[in-house]
């Protein structure tokens, strides 16, 4: 794979830490100028300083993805400063582990406002500038919870929404030479994973054929590929980065259980 993001301007939301920070570091190493957007401004500033110290190019920007007006202002700022926008990674998201009957109205609205509204606002705000830049690539971070049945209702619905929005946007933006794809991580070793119940993590790892959580850098590699010209014929596609959990996990558990009972 070539460093096909050389000299491109890419915006990463939720870019201050976790998977977003790994994406920002990878894209900067590949030659892109990375606009790191987050509500965690101290962390974003520290990341940009680290990227710059390593010879990369980055800037930090404050953004609440659930605020449509904030999106409009940020995209205008990027257009003013850099004259173009070639890529967008809608990475910002929040967990919400409540099941159907335990999910409050406020929690439902909160997870939708960040995980789904934020992606919609981003695609809509960025697309016109990307069109004027000659086209580009949008990568929406969904989840395997947006591909299979999942117990956390609000989170699952928000991520299924991202999956559907991605495919709809791929159709709408193809005439503008903008590709739109989604990445679907499984269990990834971030701060959010550390906040989960140890029993849940252990059970998930056991159901994963590759036998371990993913790393943020492994997700970032798929994001970098989709943003690059190496993926120029991919749109409306899903890349699942989960160690085989969604596709093979059920049968993997059957084989393990059979071995235990033998």
C-alpha positions in Angstrom: 0.0 0.0 0.0 1.3 3.4 -0.9 1.1 6.6 1.2 -1.7 7.8 -0.9 -2.9 10.3 1.7 0.2 12.4 1.1 -0.7 16.1 1.1 -4.4 15.5 1.8 -6.4 17.3 4.5 -8.3 14.9 6.7 -10.6 15.6 9.6 -10.8 13.0 12.4 -13.6 13.5 15.0 -13.1 12.1 18.5 -9.4 12.3 17.6 -7.9 13.2 20.9 -7.6 9.7 22.3 -8.3 6.0 21.7 -9.0 4.9 18.2 -9.2 8.5 17.0 -5.8 9.3 18.2 -4.3 6.2 16.6 -6.0 7.2 13.3 -4.6 10.7 13.5 -1.1 9.4 14.1 -1.3 6.9 11.3 -2.7 9.4 8.8 -0.1 12.0 9.7 2.7 9.4 9.3 1.2 8.7 5.9 1.7 12.4 4.9 -1.8 13.9 5.5 -2.5 17.1 7.4 -4.8 15.9 10.2 -7.4 18.1 11.7 -7.9 16.6 15.2 -11.4 17.5 16.4 -12.7 16.8 19.9 -14.3 18.3 23.0 -11.2 17.3 24.9 -9.0 20.2 23.9 -6.1 19.6 26.3 -5.7 16.0 25.0 -6.1 17.2 21.4 -3.4 19.8 21.8 -1.0 17.3 23.3 -1.6 14.9 20.5 -1.0 17.5 17.9 2.2 18.5 19.6 3.3 14.8 19.6 2.5 14.4 15.9 4.4 17.6 15.1 7.4 16.5 17.1 7.4 13.3 15.0 7.6 15.3 11.8 3.9 15.2 11.0 1.4 17.9 10.2 -1.7 18.4 12.4 -4.0 21.0 14.0 -6.6 20.8 16.8 -10.1 22.0 16.7 -13.0 22.0 19.2 -16.1 20.2 18.0 -19.2 18.9 19.7 -20.4 16.5 16.9 -24.0 16.6 18.2 -24.2 20.3 17.3 -25.0 20.9 13.7 -23.9 24.6 13.9 -20.6 23.6 15.3 -20.0 21.3 12.3 -20.8 24.2 9.9 -18.4 26.5 11.7 -15.6 23.9 11.7 -15.9 23.0 8.1 -15.8 26.7 7.1 -12.7 27.1 9.3 -10.9 24.2 7.6 -11.8 25.6 4.2 -10.5 29.0 5.1 -7.2 27.7 6.6 -6.4 24.9 4.2 -8.5 25.5 1.1 -9.7 22.0 0.8 -10.9 18.9 2.6 -10.1 15.4 1.2 -11.1 13.1 3.9 -13.4 12.8 6.9 -13.4 10.1 9.6 -16.5 10.2 11.7 -14.9 8.4 14.7 -16.5 10.2 17.7 -18.9 8.1 19.7 -20.0 7.1 23.2 -20.9 3.8 24.7 -24.3 3.0 26.1 -24.6 -0.4 27.7 -28.2 -0.2 28.9 -30.6 -2.9 27.6 -34.0 -2.3 26.1 -36.1 -2.0 29.3 -33.4 -0.2 31.2 -32.7 2.5 28.6 -34.0 5.9 29.7 -35.4 8.6 27.3 -32.4 10.8 28.1 -29.8 8.1 27.4 -31.6 7.1 24.2 -31.4 10.7 22.9 -27.8 11.2 24.1 -26.4 8.1 22.3 -28.3 9.0 19.1 -27.2 12.6 19.2 -23.5 11.7 19.3 -23.3 8.3 17.5 -25.8 8.9 14.7 -26.7 12.6 14.5 -23.0 13.5 14.7 -22.2 11.3 11.7 -25.1 12.7 9.7 -24.1 16.3 10.4 -20.5 15.6 9.5 -21.3 14.0 6.2 -23.7 16.7 5.2 -21.4 19.6 6.2 -18.2 18.1 4.7 -19.5 16.9 1.4 -19.8 20.3 -0.5 -16.2 21.3 0.4 -15.0 17.8 -0.6 -16.8 18.2 -3.9 -15.0 21.5 -4.5 -11.7 19.7 -3.6 -12.3 17.2 -6.5 -13.9 14.5 -4.4 -12.7 12.5 -1.4 -13.4 9.8 1.1 -15.6 9.6 4.2 -15.1 6.8 6.7 -17.7 6.2 9.3 -16.8 4.2 12.4 -19.7 1.9 13.2 -19.2 -1.3 15.1 -20.0 -5.0 14.9 -23.0 -3.9 16.9 -24.1 -2.3 13.7 -24.0 -5.6 11.9 -25.4 -8.2 14.3 -27.9 -8.5 17.1 -26.5 -6.7 20.2 -27.8 -6.5 23.8 -27.2 -2.7 24.3 -30.2 -1.4 22.5 -29.4 2.3 22.1 -25.8 1.7 21.1 -26.8 -1.0 18.6 -29.5 1.1 17.0 -27.1 4.1 16.7 -24.5 1.9 15.0 -26.9 0.2 12.7 -28.0 3.7 11.8 -24.4 4.6 10.9 -24.3 1.5 8.7 -27.4 2.5 6.8 -26.4 6.1 6.6 -23.1 5.1 5.1 -24.8 3.2 2.2 -27.3 5.9 1.6 -24.6 8.6 1.5 -22.5 6.4 -0.8 -25.3 6.6 -3.4 -26.0 10.3 -2.9 -22.3 11.4 -3.1 -21.0 9.2 -5.8 -21.7 11.9 -8.5 -19.5 14.2 -6.5 -16.6 11.6 -6.5 -17.0 11.1 -2.8 -16.7 7.6 -1.5 -18.4 6.6 1.8 -17.5 3.4 3.7 -17.8 2.1 7.2 -15.4 0.4 9.6 -16.8 -2.1 12.2 -14.5 -2.7 15.1 -15.1 -5.5 17.6 -13.5 -5.4 21.0 -10.6 -3.0 20.9 -8.1 -2.2 23.7 -9.0 1.4 24.6 -10.0 3.2 27.8 -13.6 2.3 27.0 -12.8 -1.4 27.0 -11.1 -1.0 30.4 -14.4 0.4 31.8 -16.3 -2.7 30.8 -16.9 -5.6 33.1 -14.0 -8.1 33.2 -16.4 -11.0 32.7 -17.8 -9.4 29.6 -14.3 -8.8 28.2 -13.2 -12.4 29.0 -16.3 -13.9 27.4 -15.8 -11.7 24.3 -12.2 -12.7 23.9 -13.1 -16.3 24.3 -15.6 -16.0 21.5 -13.1 -14.3 19.2 -11.3 -16.8 16.9 -8.1 -14.8 16.9 -8.2 -14.9 20.7 -7.4 -11.3 21.7 -8.8 -7.8 21.6 -7.9 -5.7 18.7 -5.5 -2.7 18.8 -6.4 0.8 17.8 -3.6 0.8 15.3 -5.2 -2.2 13.5 -8.4 -0.2 13.1 -6.4 2.8 12.0 -4.8 0.8 9.2 -8.2 0.0 7.7 -9.2 3.7 8.0 -6.0 4.8 6.3 -6.7 2.3 3.5 -10.2 3.5 2.8 -9.0 7.1 2.8 -6.3 6.3 0.3 -6.5 6.1 -3.5 -5.7 2.3 -3.1 -9.4 2.1 -2.2 -10.7 4.3 -5.0 -13.3 1.7 -6.2 -14.8 1.0 -2.8 -17.9 2.8 -1.7 -20.8 1.7 0.4 -18.6 -1.1 1.8 -18.0 -2.4 5.3 -14.7 -3.5 6.7 -15.0 -5.6 9.9 -12.0 -5.5 12.2 -13.0 -7.9 15.0 -10.7 -11.0 14.9 -13.5 -13.0 13.4 -16.0 -12.5 16.2 -19.1 -11.4 14.2 -18.6 -13.8 11.3 -17.2 -16.9 13.1 -17.7 -16.4 16.8 -20.9 -18.4 17.2 -19.4 -21.5 15.6 -16.1 -20.9 17.3 -17.9 -21.2 20.7 -19.7 -24.3 19.5 -16.4 -26.0 18.7 -14.9 -24.9 22.1 -17.9 -26.2 23.9 -17.8 -29.5 22.1 -14.2 -29.9 23.0 -15.1 -29.3 26.7 -17.9 -31.9 26.6 -15.9 -34.5 24.7 
